């Protein structure tokens, strides 16, 4: 069995260390697409700088539906090539990141009132199966379920008007943030420089081309300039804001907001992901088992505000609860049922007219030349296709550098947590030998994969107490906090609890876990009382973003507010 290469010490360097450096490419935005581009470019030998005004995956990439899907919905628009890409990339991610991407059956129930007829869904799934087989990327074929069989599988489904269902295997990434982290780890191993909490104050130009960035480190309160030959703007819904001084009259992004609710398991909640059509507007809603709870989403609402201010509104909450109550009538969900909520803005192409769902989900690698040289902007992009987007964007970078793109390595190179010849064998060996509780061992495998050994090594080198859980709900152990700060670019307590360990989500923001984590940082990282209190105060403010909307009495006349509405 091949051992993975050692992790470099990848704590964020002081921004001053970047002063005077020149890069082939600067990537602005450390979401899933930006981190993937940084990884691809670094693996192909370019000098790479990755910057983000916040933490890694702190924007839209941490507000996703947690699905790596095969693109079924895009068949409706006849975009077969896009569907093929989704199918191919889903299979690739299952192979290259088996610890983070898994398969699970998705159930699509049929009701008499649905706009899509059962034969249409079955035809679409058959086409999906054929495309997957032809592309040698099948993960299994769909199956039809009778009304009786689907009620056995999902007994909580509303029986009124239920005629049957289809079951299809699909891909899921419970911890999509970790895909971003592992992209960055791979990029750093290949020589990329990483600067989080570092905003781009200005794009510096010479002779009509971007030649550098003016940066500001909000932690150190320091500014400096770096030079770059090509800049790739991958700021997601903030893309237009990055280039606003250079292209004030051009709008690339027309974002739509997607909102999600997280609930405790409710009466009749499905054990499998369930994809159903809403009664009020025929949008697709998903109820997805996630971290021992149920994730309900999503909405699709045009959004022109600051993406950082996007929250779930009471109207969106009532819409999702109402549709879920119709589909699972025993649930009897109310506003008080929501444990927490989040919303993200999809960086879709600007399209001022038409239904939100009709806006293309294709990504665009936009070259600003000849108006502005040395500048690319990425519009759109989804978790399912981040690898292929990065390949296309990196090819474009090489062309702008006047060089022929070398072969892309990311179709074969596993992410750092999957670097082994036999992942199932590694998993079995780790489970049997890890000096932690089985719950903690399974959790480590699902977060770190083959890097789980490194977490245990960190504990052995520092203090055996670090093998003990600091969060009882998840079994997360103290060594993970040190790994986050010393090897995964964490700079704040919130970075650890959300972007690295995911404990904040799993424990529904339990303040005891945050306090335990701060105490570990005090003992092993030298935090004084003032630093601990500052970090805990900042964490409490951050948690407010996830609070569910304040309860409001539902309007009985509203379909979203009345679960009994026809």
N, C-alpha and C positions, 0 to 999 in steps of 0.2 A: 504494500500500500504506500503510495507516494505521500510524503508529508508536505503540507503547505509551506510556502516560504515564510520566514519570520515577518511580523509586523514591524515597520519602522516606528520610531517615536513620532506620532503624527498629531501631537498637541498643536493647536494653532500657534504659529510663530508670531512674534511682535510684527506689526505692520511695517515698522522701520526696516526690517530685514529685507523687504521688497524694494526699498529705495535704490534707484539707479539700475534696476534690472530691466531687461528687455525680453519680451516674449513673442513667440510666433503667433500665438492666439490667446486672447483674453475672453473667457466665457463669463458672461454676466447673468447670474441666476443659478442657484444650487438646488433647483427642484429636480424632478426625475429626468427631464430632458437635458438640462444643463449639466448635471452630474454625469449623465451618460456620454455627452459630447466630450467632456473633460477626460473621461476614461478612454474613449476611443482615440482621441487626438494624442494623448500621452502614450498610449500603447503603440501608436504608429510613429513615435519618435519626435513629436513636436514639443517645444517648450510651452507649457500651458500654465495660465493663471486662471483660477476659478474664484469668483467673488460673489458675495451675496450680502444684502443689507441686513439680513437676519441670520437665523441658523439654517443649516442644511434641511431641506424639505419642510420649511416652516410656513410656506404659502399653500397654494392649491394642492400640492402633492401630499399634504397631510390632511386633506379634506375630500378624499376620494371615496368611491363606492367599494373599494377593496376587491375589485374584480379584474381578472385578466381574461377577458371574454373573447369569444371567437368571432364576434362581429355579426351576429344574427340580424340585428335591427337594420344593418346597412344594406342587407339584401333587398329590403323594401324600396330603397332608392336606386336599386340596380347597380350598385357600385361593387361589382364582382372583384375587381383588382384589390380594392381596399379590404374586402372580406378575406381574400387569399392572404394578404399581408397579416391580418389579425390571426388567422389560423396558424400561419407559419411561425409568427413571433411567440404565440402562446406555447407552442411545442418547444421552441428554443428555450424559453425561460424555464419551463418545467425541467429541461435537461441541465441548464447551466446554473440554476438556483433552486434545487429541490428542497432546501430548508425553508425557503421563503415563499415559494409558489407551489400550490397544491391543486389537485383536482377534486371535484365534488359534484354530485348530481344536482342539476338545477331542474326544478319542477315548474312547468307552465300549465296551469289549470285552464280549462275551457268552460266558459259560461255563455249562456244563450244570448246575453246582451252585449257580448264583446264585439267590437268593430271587426277584429280579425277573426275569420271563421276557422274552425279546426283544420279544414283541409288546406287553408293557406299556410298555417303554422307548420303543419306536417310537410308540406311541399318545401317550405323554406329550410326546414331542418334536414330534409333529404338532400337538397342542393348543398347545404353545409357539409353533410357527411361525404358527398361525392367529391367536393372540392378538397376536403381534408385528405381523403384517400389518394386522389390524384397528386396532391402536393406532398405526399408521404409525411403528413403531420397529423394524422388522426390520433385522438386520444380516446376513441370509443364512439359508437353510434347511438343515435337517439332511439328511444323506445316509446311506444304508445301505451297509455294506461287507461283501462276502462273506468267508468265512474266508481265502481266498487273498489277497484284496486287503488285508485288515487285517494279514496276516503280511508282505506287501510293505511296508506303511507302518510297521509296528512289528515288525521281525523278532525282537526280543528277547522278545516275549510267549510265555508258556507255551502250547505247542500242545495240551496235553492238555485235552480238554473244550471247546476254543475252537470256537465255532460262527459267529462273525461279529462285527460291531461297528456302532456308529453314530458318525457324525462330525457335530459341531455347532459353529458358530462361537460364541465366548463372549468376554467381556471380561477384561482383566488389568491390574493396576497393579503393576508390578515394584517401584516406589518409592512405596508408599502414604504413607510419611512426608511426601513432597513435596506430596501433596494437602493435608495439614494445613498445611504451611508456606505454601502459596499461598493457602489460605483466610485465614490470619493476615495475610499481606501485603495482601490485598484489604481486610480489615477495618481495618488500620492506615491504609491510604490514605484510607479513608472516615472516619477520625477516632477509631477505637477505641484505647483504652489497653491495653497488654499487660504483664503481670507474671508472668514465669516464676520458678521456684524460690521461689514465694510461696505459703504454705499458709494455709488458712482456719482460724484458731484458734477462731473463734466466729461464730455468726450472731446479730447483735444485733436484738432485738425491742422493739417498742413497741406497746401495745394489741393484742397477739396477732398482729402482723404483722412480718415481717423487714424491717428498715429500713436495715441496714448490715452490713458485714463487719469483723471484726477480723483483720488480716493479719499475717503474719510472713515477712519476707524472710530466707531461710536463708543467702544469700550475704553480705548486709550485717549480718545479726544485728540487725534492727531491726523493731519492731512499729508499726503505726498502724491507724487506723480510717478507713473510707470509708462514705459513705452511698449507698444504692441503693433505688430504688422497687420493682424486681422482681429476684429472684435466681433464676437457672436453674442447678440442680444437675445437671451433666453429667459427673460424676466417674467414670462407667463402673462398674467393680466396687466402687469406693469410695463409691458414692452413699449407702448407709446410714450410713457413717461420718461424712459431712458433716453429716447431719441428726440424728445420734444424740441430741443433747441436747434437740432439740425434739420428736422422735417416737420415743422409745426403745422403744415397744411395737410399732411398725410395721416390718415387713421388706419391702423392695421387691425386693431383688436375691437371686437364687438362682444364683450363677455356676457355670459349668462350665468346666473347663480344657481348652484345646486345645494339643497339643504338636506340634512340627515338628522334623524332622531335615534338615540340609543335608549333601549328599554330593557328592564329585567324580563326574563322569560315570562310570558303571559299565558293564561289558559288558551289552549289550542295553538300555541306558537309552533311553527314548523321546525322540524329537526334538520331539514334540508333547505337550502336557498329556494325561495319561491318567488316567481316572476309573474305578476298579474297586472291586468289592465285596469286602470282607474275607471270608475263609473262616470265621474263628472267631466273628464276631458280626454279620456282614452290614452293618457300617458301610461308608460310602463312604470310600475312600482315594484321594488324588490324588498323582501323581508329576508335578511341574511343573518344566520347565527354567527356571532362574532364575540370572541373572548368571553363565552359564557352568557352573553346577552344577545339581544336582537337589534340589528341595525336596519332602520327603515329609511328608504329614500327612493327617488329624489325628485326635486322640482327642477324647472328649467325656465328661469325668469330673467329677462334682460336686465342688465345691471351696469350703470354708468358711474357709480360712486367709487370711492377708494376701495380697492379689493381687500385691504386690510381691515376695513370696517364691516365687511359682510357678516351678517348674523341671520339666524333663523327668525322669521317674523311669526307672530301669533297666527296669521292667516296660513302660512305654510305649515306650521305645526298642526293646525286644525285640519288642513287638507290631508296630510299624511295619516293622521290618526283616524280621520273619518273613513278614508279608503281602506285602511287596515281593519277597522271595525266591521266594515261591510264584508270583507273577505274572511275574517276570523271572528264571527259574531260573539263567541264566548269571551273574547278578550276584554271587551267593555273598557277600552282605553280612554283615558282623559288626560288633560294637561299634567296632572299630578303623576302620571305614569312615566313621564320622561325623566330619565336619569341625567342625561346631558345631551347637547345638540351641537352641531357644527355646520358651517356653510363655507363653500369655496366658490371662486369665480373661474369658470372655464375660459381659457384664453382663445376663444373661437375667432375666426376671421370676421371682420366687420361686414355686416350684412343688414342694412337698416330696415329692410322690408321682409315680410313673410313670417311664418311661424318659427319659433325658436328651434323646434326640433328639426326644421328643414335645413338649418345652417350646416354646412359640410363639416364632418369630423376629420377630414384629411388635414394633415399638417402641411405647412408651406415653409420652405427655406427661402426667404425673401432677400434678394441681393439689392441693396440700396444704390448700387452703381447704375447709371453714371452720375446720379445726383450727389451721392456721397460714396467715396471709395473706401475700401477696407472694412466694410460694415455689412454684416448679415443679421437679419432678425428672424426668429422662429415664431411662427404663428400656429396655434393649435398644438395637437399632440396629446396622446393618451398614454396611460401606464402600459397598456398592452403593446404599444409600438415604440417604446422609448429606444430600444436598441437599434431598430432599423432607421428611425429618425436620426439618431446620432451618426450612423454610418453615412447617410446622405449628406448631413451637415458637415461632417469631417471631410468627405470628398470635396465638398464645395470650398472648404478652407484651403485645401491643398491647391485647388485650381486658382484661387485668389493669390496664393503664394507663388504661382507660376510653376508649380511642380505637379508631376503625375501622381495621383493618389496611390499609395501602396495598398496591398491587399488588406482588407479589414479583418482584424483578428477576433472580433467579439462574437462571431458566430460559433466559435469553438472554445474560447477562453472562459472558464467558469468564473463566477464571482468569488471573492475571497473565501466565503463561508462554504463553498462547495468544492474546494481544491483537494480532491482525493480521487483515486481510481475507482472506489466503490463506496458511495455514500451510505447505502443501507448497512454495509459491514461496519463502517465507522460508527454509525448511529447505535448499532447493537453493542459494539465494544464499549462505547462511552456510557451507555445506560447501565451496563453491568459493572463498570469499574469506577464511575464517578463518585467521589466521597461526599455526595450531597443527597438529599432526599429525592426519590423518583420524580416528584412534581418539579423540583428545581432542575433536575437533569433534562427532563423533557422540554422544559421552558428554554433552557440554554440552547438546546439543539434547534428549537424553532426560531430563535433569535440570531444565534451566532454560527450555527452549523459546525463546520470543522474547526472554527475558531473558538469553540467552547473549551478546548484544551487550554488555550491561551488565558481564558478567564480564570480557570483553576490554577494555572501557573502564577498568575498575578496574586492570588490568595496565598499560595504556598510561599512566595517570595516576600510577602509583606506580613500577613497575620492570618492564622487559621480561622480567627473569628470572621473573616471576610467570606467564609464558606456558608455562614448563617444567613437566612433571609432577612432583608430589611423591610420586606413587604410580605405579610403573611398570605394575602389573597393570591398572589401570583407565584410566590416562592422565589422571587428575584433576590439574588445574593449580593452581599456588600462589594465583592470584587468587581461587579459590573460597573460600579460608580467610578472606580479607579481606571478601568479600561476605557470608559467613556471620555474621561478628561485626558488621559495620557496617550490614547491611541485612536480616538474617534472624533477629535476636534470639538468636543463639548466645551463651552465656555461658561455656562450658567447651570444652576440647578434645574431650571426648566428644560434645558437641552437634554439633560439626563433622563428626566422623568417622562418626557414626551418623545423626543426624537431618537433616543438610544434604547432605553429599557422598555418603553411603552407602558410603564407602570401607572402613569397618570390615567390613561384610558382604562386599563384593566381594573384598577382599584377605584374607579370613579372618583379620582382626585382626593383620595384619603389623606388628610393632613398628617396623620401619624407616619405614613410612609415618607412624606417629604421631610418631616423632622428627623426621622432616622437617617435618611440620606445625607442631610446636612451635618449630622453628628459624625458620620463616617468621613465626610470631607474634612471636618475639623481635625479628626484624629490623624488622617493619613495625607491630607493635602495642605495642612497648615492654615486652614481658615480660622480667623479669630471670631469672637462673639459678634462683632459688628458685621463681618462678612456673612456669617450664618443668618443673622436677622435680616440683612438686606436681601439675601437670596430668597428667604422664606416670604418676605413681604412681596417681592417681585413675583414669586410663584402664585401667591394668593391673588394678585391682580390679574395674572395671566389666566387663571382658572375662571375668572368672571366671564371670559369670552365663551365658555362652554355651557354656561348656565342656560337652562331652557327658558323660552319666553314666559313672561308672567302669565299666570292663568287668567283667562277671560271667559265669561259665560258664553257658550256657543249660541249662535243664532239658529233657532230651529228651522228657519226657512232656508238656511244655507246647506247645500249638499255636503260640504266639508264639515260642518258643525253638527249635522244630524245623522248618526249612523244608521237610522232607520229610513232615511230618505230613499225613494226608489231610484 
